[in-house]
Every structure is written in structure tokens, then in C-alpha cells.
């Protein structure tokens, strides 16, 4: 997998480049992984509902082809776009999502933070009362809020076209989190969004990119079983 660290780039240009790469690639085109930091932007998934975008203000809103609802990208966030041929890799979408989340959990663990999955809600979450503890999340009681006591630290939204992926995941490092208060993040009203800096962890963008890039390259290599 070819790694491209692109630095700070506008979202719409990168999205167009991803789409063009995916549409033009052939059966022997090597997979690529793009790591980027975006200018402030709200992105809306293909099935996104307008009511989840409550008060965008002056931040641009860009419709996308990915799944999921609305999210925010901005400085201080590491965004990873794996451009992968799932058929050649021999895995299905569910396994692909699992591996993306696994990579984020590993990067958080390298910083001492414990990441958690929530069933039916792609992305990675941390316990607000104990982000460094290793206890498993208790099963939510029927009808209870599955996000109670949690903050979302990484979002995931992908697109698969003819077994080929684009879009990807975003990990919050040290952001201005205020824009998340203008939306229902990923379609969940009241869901709190957090970053590593707010947990007291300083992880520079370049170092986070190195760690996440290495984990994704390994987990999305042929023959690897997480």
C-alpha cells in the first residue's frame, strides 16, 4: 500500500481526487492510503438528514457519496483515506470497518487511551470518567442511551464502489470542538465529541499520522488476520 501524507488540504479537492482514483483504477492498481488534515468543513453523507445540520454558520457544507450522516473536519484532526480493493484483499465490508476501527484503537492505546466500539454506531468512543481504564463497556439496558458517559473521538464513513473503497476515518487530536455543537454528530443528538488534547494527551499530527499510517498499512495488507 502506497502511503501519501498530504498535509493540510481543502476537502472538496481531495474528495474529487479520491473519486477519480477509484473510478480509474484497474485490477492491478496498487492500493493507496492518504493522510490529510482539512480546512473547516461539514460533510453530509449520502443519506444525511437536513435536521442533523442545525447551525452551520459560515462553515461550508459539502454533500458526499459516503455513508453516514453529518460530521465536521477541521485543523487538529487526522483524516485517513484508504483506497483499497477489497476483492483483491479478500475481505468484506464488515471486516474492513472492523480493521479501520482496530487501527484507531491501537493508536489510542499507544497514547495510553482506551478506545471502545458501540454496536451499530461505527467509530471509536472513550469513557469520559475514565478514558485510560481498561474495563469493558457494560451492555446498555433496553431503551437506555448507548452513548451515556461516552465521548466520540473518531468517526468513520466509507464508500465502496465495485469492491473499491474511498472516504475513511477521522481521529480528533487537538481541535476546536465548537463546530460539533452545531450538528448532531453522525446523526446522534447530544452525542459529545472529544479529542486527545481534552484528555490531556499531546500527540502531534505528524506522529499520529506515522502511527495510524503504519497500523493501517499492516492491517490492510494481504494475508493479515487482526
C-alpha positions in Angstrom: 0.0 0.0 0.0 1.4 3.3 -1.1 1.3 6.0 1.7 0.7 9.6 0.8 1.0 12.2 3.6 -0.7 15.2 2.1 -0.8 17.7 5.0 -3.4 20.5 5.1 -5.8 20.3 2.1 -9.3 21.5 1.2 -11.9 18.8 1.5 -13.6 19.1 -1.9 -10.4 18.8 -3.8 -9.3 15.7 -2.0 -12.8 14.1 -2.4 -12.7 14.7 -6.1 -9.2 13.2 -6.4 -10.3 10.1 -4.4 -13.4 9.6 -6.6 -11.3 9.9 -9.8 -8.6 7.5 -8.5 -11.3 4.9 -7.6 -13.1 5.2 -10.9 -10.0 5.0 -13.0 -8.1 2.2 -11.1 -7.7 -1.2 -12.7 -7.3 -4.7 -11.2 -3.5 -4.3 -10.8 -3.6 -0.7 -9.4 -1.7 -0.6 -6.1 -3.8 0.4 -3.0 -3.0 3.8 -1.5 -3.5 5.4 1.9 -3.9 9.2 2.0 -3.4 11.0 5.3 -4.7 14.6 5.4 -5.8 17.5 7.6 -8.7 19.5 6.3 -9.8 23.1 6.4 -13.0 23.6 8.4 -15.9 21.8 6.6 -19.1 20.0 7.4 -19.6 16.9 5.2 -23.0 15.2 4.8 -23.4 11.5 4.0 -25.5 10.3 1.0 -28.5 9.6 3.3 -27.9 12.5 5.5 -30.9 14.3 7.0 -31.0 18.1 7.0 -32.3 18.3 10.6 -28.9 17.0 11.9 -27.2 20.0 10.5 -28.6 22.5 13.0 -26.5 25.7 12.7 -23.6 25.5 10.2 -22.9 29.3 10.3 -20.1 30.3 8.0 -18.6 26.8 7.7 -19.1 25.2 4.3 -21.4 22.2 3.9 -20.3 19.6 1.3 -22.5 16.7 0.2 -20.6 13.5 -0.2 -21.0 9.9 -1.5 -20.0 8.3 1.7 -22.3 6.6 4.1 -23.4 8.0 7.4 -24.8 11.4 8.5 -23.1 14.8 9.1 -19.7 15.3 10.6 -17.1 18.0 10.9 -13.5 18.1 9.7 -11.0 20.8 10.7 -7.5 21.6 11.8 -6.1 19.4 14.6 -7.8 16.3 13.1 -6.1 13.4 11.3 -8.1 12.0 8.4 -7.2 8.7 6.7 -8.5 7.7 3.3 -7.6 4.1 2.5 -8.2 3.4 -1.3 -8.4 -0.4 -1.2 -9.5 -3.2 -3.5 -11.5 -5.4 -1.0 -11.9 -8.2 -3.5 -8.2 -8.4 -4.0 -7.6 -8.2 -0.3 -10.2 -11.0 0.2 -12.4 -9.3 2.9 -15.9 -7.9 3.0 -17.1 -4.5 4.1 -17.9 -5.6 7.7 -14.3 -6.9 8.2 -12.9 -3.7 6.5 -14.7 -1.5 9.0 -13.5 -3.7 11.9 -9.9 -3.2 10.7 -10.2 0.5 10.4 -11.6 0.7 14.0 -8.9 -1.7 15.1 -6.2 0.7 13.8 -7.7 3.6 15.7 -7.9 1.6 18.9 -4.2 0.6 18.5 -3.1 4.3 18.0 -5.1 5.4 21.1 -3.6 2.6 23.1 -0.1 3.7 22.1 -1.1 7.1 23.8 -2.5 5.3 26.9 -6.1 5.8 26.0 -8.7 3.0 25.8 -11.0 3.1 22.7 -14.3 1.3 22.6 -16.8 0.3 19.9 -20.5 0.8 20.3 -22.7 -1.7 18.5 -24.5 -0.2 15.5 -22.6 3.1 15.7 -19.4 3.0 13.7 -16.5 4.9 15.1 -14.5 4.8 18.3 -15.5 6.2 21.7 -13.9 6.8 25.1 -15.2 6.7 28.6 -15.4 10.3 29.9 -15.0 9.3 33.5 -12.0 7.0 32.9 -10.5 7.3 29.4 -7.4 5.3 30.5 -9.1 2.4 32.2 -9.3 -1.0 30.6 -12.7 -2.1 31.8 -15.2 -3.2 29.1 -18.2 -1.1 28.4 -21.3 -2.6 30.2 -24.1 -3.7 27.9 -26.7 -0.9 27.6 -30.1 -1.8 29.1 -33.0 -1.9 26.7 -34.1 1.6 25.9 -31.1 3.2 27.6 -28.8 5.7 25.8 -25.9 3.7 24.4 -23.7 6.8 24.5 -24.2 7.7 28.1 -20.9 8.5 29.7 -19.1 8.3 26.3 -17.4 10.8 24.0 -16.7 10.1 20.3 -13.0 10.5 19.4 -13.0 9.0 15.9 -15.6 9.0 13.2 -15.9 6.6 10.3 -17.7 7.0 6.9 -16.8 4.9 3.9 -17.9 4.4 0.3 -17.4 1.2 -1.6 -17.7 1.1 -5.4 -17.1 -2.2 -7.3 -15.3 -3.6 -4.2 -13.1 -0.5 -4.1 -13.1 1.8 -1.1 -12.7 5.5 -0.6 -13.5 8.0 2.2 -12.4 6.6 5.5 -11.9 7.8 9.1 -11.1 10.8 11.2 -9.3 10.9 14.6 -9.6 14.0 16.8 -6.2 15.1 18.1 -6.3 18.8 19.2 -9.3 20.6 17.6 -11.6 23.5 18.1 -14.6 21.2 19.0 -17.2 24.0 19.0 -18.5 23.2 15.4 -19.5 19.7 16.6 -22.1 21.6 18.8 -23.7 22.9 15.6 -24.7 19.4 14.4 -25.9 16.1 15.7 -22.6 14.3 15.2 -23.1 11.3 12.9 -26.9 11.7 13.4 -26.9 11.3 17.2 -28.4 14.3 19.0 -26.5 15.2 22.2 -23.5 12.9 21.4 -20.4 14.5 22.9 -17.3 14.8 20.8 -13.8 14.8 22.4 -10.2 14.9 21.3 -6.9 13.7 22.7 -5.9 17.2 23.9 -9.0 17.3 26.0 -8.0 14.1 27.7 -4.6 15.6 28.5 -2.7 13.8 25.7 -0.4 15.7 23.4 0.1 13.8 20.1 1.4 15.9 17.3 -0.2 15.5 13.9 2.9 14.1 12.2 3.5 11.5 14.9 -0.2 10.5 14.9 -0.1 10.2 11.1 3.0 8.0 11.4 1.4 5.6 13.9 -2.0 5.4 12.1 -0.4 5.0 8.7 1.7 2.1 9.9 -1.2 0.4 11.6 -3.5 0.7 8.5 -0.7 -0.5 6.2 -0.3 -3.6 8.3 -4.0 -4.3 8.9 -4.9 -3.8 5.2 -2.1 -6.0 3.9 -2.9 -9.3 2.2 -2.9 -12.3 4.5 -3.2 -10.3 7.8 -5.6 -11.6 10.4 -6.1 -9.0 13.2 
